[in-house]
């Protein structure tokens, strides 16, 4: 059983920044990878970023150069630093891990609007 709790969402103006956090129950080092997804209203959930056990990362083309995924094994946490935010980044952001089963957090709302 894995519990994931996201935080850090909110309302931000275009061009602004937010840092999302995902706190996991237990050690995150056991996971091959941890992921951030997002789901905008009326759209399918999409993969935003991946961070693997060794630290390598992958990003969706739409966020490359603007978002940075990182982790802190000691704190059992994964982060998503989001810069130069655009209105199209508005979505509920979810932390995700696959460990036998697929686990999701409850999500955190990010709204980019002036």
KOLZAGU-662793 format. One line per field, with one value per residue (C-alpha): residue in one letter; x, y, z. Coordinates in steps of 0.02 Angstrom, whole numbers, plus 50000, padded with zeros to 5 digits. Layout:
residues N
residuo: [A ...]
X: [X ...]
Y: [Y ...]
Z: [Z ...]
END
This chain:
residues 114
residuo: [X X X X X X X X X X X X X X X X X X X X X X X X X X X X X X X X X X X X X X X X X X X X X X X X X X X X X X X X X X X X X X X X X X X X X X X X X X X X X X X X X X X X X X X X X X X X X X X X X X X X X X X X X X X X X X X X X X]
X: [50000 50065 49991 50032 49985 50008 50018 50071 49939 49851 49809 49953 49967 50038 50227 50226 50295 50233 50316 50214 50259 50212 50240 50245 50216 50377 50537 50527 50691 50594 50507 50581 50507 50387 50281 50179 50022 49894 49714 49633 49443 49371 49539 49625 49753 49927 50102 50201 50366 50456 50600 50683 50772 50942 50885 50859 50709 50590 50469 50320 50364 50239 50334 50516 50625 50492 50460 50586 50552 50661 50657 50723 50745 50774 50606 50515 50457 50450 50434 50381 50450 50344 50407 50343 50169 50041 49851 49859 49950 49788 49743 49734 49908 49930 50076 50086 50187 50176 50225 50133 49976 49951 49941 49878 49869 49713 49778 49812 49731 49840 49755 49851 49749 49762]
Y: [50000 50171 50338 50493 50669 50817 50998 51167 51205 51371 51519 51603 51732 51687 51689 51645 51495 51360 51214 51057 50927 50744 50658 50468 50346 50249 50251 50312 50226 50063 50136 50121 50291 50422 50527 50686 50686 50821 50827 50981 51000 50896 50819 50654 50638 50664 50623 50779 50717 50561 50541 50371 50290 50341 50520 50526 50626 50638 50778 50805 50917 51046 51077 51051 51194 51261 51120 51026 50865 50820 50710 50698 50517 50566 50656 50528 50669 50716 50894 50982 51157 51247 51409 51521 51454 51471 51466 51298 51227 51243 51070 50956 50886 50709 50613 50433 50277 50099 49971 49814 49919 50094 50224 50403 50549 50653 50790 50975 51111 51230 51378 51498 51653 51841]
Z: [50000 49950 49998 49898 49954 49838 49891 49826 49696 49682 49573 49483 49346 49175 49184 49367 49460 49577 49663 49688 49817 49831 49997 49992 50133 50158 50059 49880 49839 49815 49662 49487 49447 49509 49394 49383 49278 49246 49189 49119 49112 48970 48927 48960 49097 49025 49083 49128 49200 49260 49380 49393 49538 49469 49446 49259 49201 49055 49013 48901 48755 48816 48978 48927 48981 49100 49225 49331 49424 49573 49725 49902 49954 50135 50141 50033 49923 49740 49677 49519 49497 49368 49292 49153 49181 49043 49048 48959 49112 49210 49271 49420 49447 49513 49583 49524 49557 49496 49626 49587 49579 49512 49648 49632 49749 49770 49656 49677 49572 49473 49392 49281 49248 49252]
END
